[in-house]
Amino acid sequence: MTGPTRAGSPPKGCAGPSLAGAAHPSPARKDRPGGSAEPEPFRSGAQSGKEAGAAPGARGGGIRILRLSVEELACRRSGRRVFTGLSFALRPGEALAVTGRNGAGKSSLLAILAGRLRPDAGQIRVADVGEASLPECLHAVGHRDGLKAALTAGENLAFARALLGDARMEPRAALARLGLGHAHDLPVAYLSAGQRRRVALARLLVCHRPLWLLDEPTAALDVASQALLAELMAEHRAAGGLIVAATHQALGLEDAATLAIAAPEPGLDRPSPTPDRDADWRDADVEDWA
Amino acid sequence: MSRALLALIARDLALATRVGGSGALSLVFFLMIVALVPFALGPDLNLLSRIGPAILWLAAVLATLIGLDRLFQADDEDGSLDLMSAAPVPLELVVLAKVVAHWLTTGLPLALASPLFGLLVALDGTGMGATALTLLAGTPALTFIGAVGAALTASIRRGGLILAVLVLPLMVPTLIFGVSAAESASGGTVPFTTPLAILAGLSLIAAVVGTLAAAAALRWSE
């Protein structure tokens, strides 16, 4: 399982270009010895009982360092092969824009990275995070915003801040940054879809997490908020953070590497006659309805 | 870690008291069942006070089922469960915190209100106190057993009926010892403390097994 991060491993099958060593010199954290750290095997159990603070410079300081390497990842849902042979590697400050048609498996890829789905094959390796498991190092913002409608925006963010640890900004300041300062004491039920999405994005600011998984982050956002999101992502990357975003739009990641998930070879797998509820709920098709 | 769990309990307590929360729901359901029984049985005070503890316990078991189906389902639907799985806290402790919060908003009010509702079924003072004490000791078992079913049906829409079918048989021992403890307080050959100790033991066992099983069920459904 354990092995050095193979930066720049050639993509196989339908995978897009590998990103390792691609365009970005990471602006910060160049002081770390690059390839010397031995990456840890990914622990798929999302809840390892350890404190997440063992990483060097973990709590209180800046964003934790994280390097992510994915090799030959394959996903199968309800017996249907979604994608195979995805490989990429991300170093601090790098971002990945995942593209592909509806149902290609963008959301499935993010769900696997977040530890909610088990990959059919392949390996995910994280390095330089100490004792923390990958789900403890990431923020996921997706179609389900994780907000309680009966609580105010401030209460939702305060809860996420206490639950996730590694506190950073105050909820009020984070909301103000996203232009929702007035919504701090409003129940989320009163907010529009775009405002809810901005509250969910404010969660990115209230806690330190080095990896952001964004699933169609611009959905329901107006133009000004999209520009703001691009600004936030640029700041996160400048501080050494990683971003994996599934998107149809450019959203300020024009300089980032792109991973295009292509359709699997036809005829290899027949779709399951009984698609499970899980698949139609969480798959990328949902974004068409939103 | 304890800060995260306290935040989770505080959030669930706040949610139960807000609009759409299930805070008073089970208590009202409890009251409805207990209030209807005297109408159905007629004004036979001796009969009512004899079966009063059983009625209160039966109503408590059924009232516990109300709202249990939303225990994990609500968080599964809106993505909060994904948020919790990203926390640096084991899922078992997340489950424990959620179930404790659920008991504080359903089981505890039931136990505290049962002396009042005992008036409706003509319980005497000893019977009221004994029933309240057994409910206090026994409702945690009901909630933790129910949590396993709630976790299993978290991703099933309209899983409430399946939940009831799954967990009701498992609640039978708690019901038996709860009623026998409450009845032994007002006469009988069995001392009160024997079934009460078994009841408390059932609650402790359910707290451990239920927490682990519910967390395993939530992981498995992912």
Interface residues (C-beta under 8 A of the other chain):
Chain A: G45 A46 Q47 S48 G49 K50 E51 A52 A114 G115 R116 L117 A132 P135 E136 L138 H139 A140 G142 H143 R144 D145 G146 L147 K148 A149 A150 L151 E155 A158 F159 A160 A162 L163 L164 G165 P187 R277 D278
Chain B: M1 R3 A4 L6 A7 L8 R11 A14 L15 R18 V19 G20 G21 E77 D78 G79 S80 D82 L83 M84 S85 A86 A87 P88 V89 P90 L91 E92 V94 S155 I156 R157 R219 E222
